Amino acid sequence: MPKSSPVKLAYQKAYNAKPDQKQTGVERRRTARAAVRDGSSPIGDGKDLSHIVAADNGGRMTKSNVKLQDAKTNRAWRKGQKGYTVPTDK
């Protein structure tokens, strides 16, 4: 059984087809490839490149705005928090 409904999948497909979302994906992949090339983020090490200033607050996917962080920590930073705010510290 699929995890997402057909309606949700159609919405995600349309959202990801927007030009600004395509550009964000290009930046994300470009930065990730550069980190692997530099040796700062080996493939398969269980780490993520996370934003220092969140994308929701205008942070970009540049070398100066990313840090290497454990994948579990990066993907669950707001679990269990009520009234969380998007990180803005630099």
PESULGI-V158977 format. One record per residue. N is the residue number from 1. D_LAST is the distance of its C-alpha to the last C-alpha in Angstrom with 2 decimals. Layout:
n=N d_last=D_LAST
n=N d_last=D_LAST
This chain:
n=1 d_last=41.88
n=2 d_last=38.79
n=3 d_last=35.58
n=4 d_last=35.10
n=5 d_last=37.79
n=6 d_last=39.11
n=7 d_last=37.84
n=8 d_last=34.24
n=9 d_last=34.57
n=10 d_last=35.98
n=11 d_last=33.16
n=12 d_last=30.52
n=13 d_last=32.55
n=14 d_last=32.73
n=15 d_last=29.01
n=16 d_last=28.08
n=17 d_last=30.68
n=18 d_last=28.91
n=19 d_last=27.91
n=20 d_last=24.27
n=21 d_last=23.97
n=22 d_last=25.82
n=23 d_last=23.46
n=24 d_last=20.40
n=25 d_last=22.41
n=26 d_last=23.27
n=27 d_last=19.70
n=28 d_last=18.87
n=29 d_last=22.02
n=30 d_last=21.63
n=31 d_last=18.26
n=32 d_last=19.78
n=33 d_last=22.93
n=34 d_last=21.23
n=35 d_last=19.45
n=36 d_last=22.90
n=37 d_last=24.60
n=38 d_last=22.43
n=39 d_last=23.11
n=40 d_last=19.56
n=41 d_last=20.33
n=42 d_last=24.04
n=43 d_last=25.76
n=44 d_last=26.73
n=45 d_last=24.54
n=46 d_last=23.25
n=47 d_last=19.59
n=48 d_last=17.46
n=49 d_last=14.82
n=50 d_last=12.14
n=51 d_last=9.46
n=52 d_last=5.74
n=53 d_last=6.13
n=54 d_last=9.72
n=55 d_last=12.69
n=56 d_last=14.19
n=57 d_last=11.69
n=58 d_last=12.28
n=59 d_last=10.03
n=60 d_last=12.46
n=61 d_last=13.73
n=62 d_last=13.28
n=63 d_last=13.08
n=64 d_last=9.90
n=65 d_last=8.16
n=66 d_last=10.06
n=67 d_last=10.62
n=68 d_last=14.02
n=69 d_last=14.62
n=70 d_last=17.97
n=71 d_last=19.43
n=72 d_last=20.65
n=73 d_last=17.37
n=74 d_last=15.61
n=75 d_last=18.58
n=76 d_last=19.28
n=77 d_last=16.13
n=78 d_last=17.93
n=79 d_last=21.43
n=80 d_last=23.29
n=81 d_last=20.91
n=82 d_last=22.51
n=83 d_last=20.75
n=84 d_last=17.43
n=85 d_last=14.61
n=86 d_last=12.33
n=87 d_last=8.80
n=88 d_last=6.47
n=89 d_last=3.74
n=90 d_last=0.00
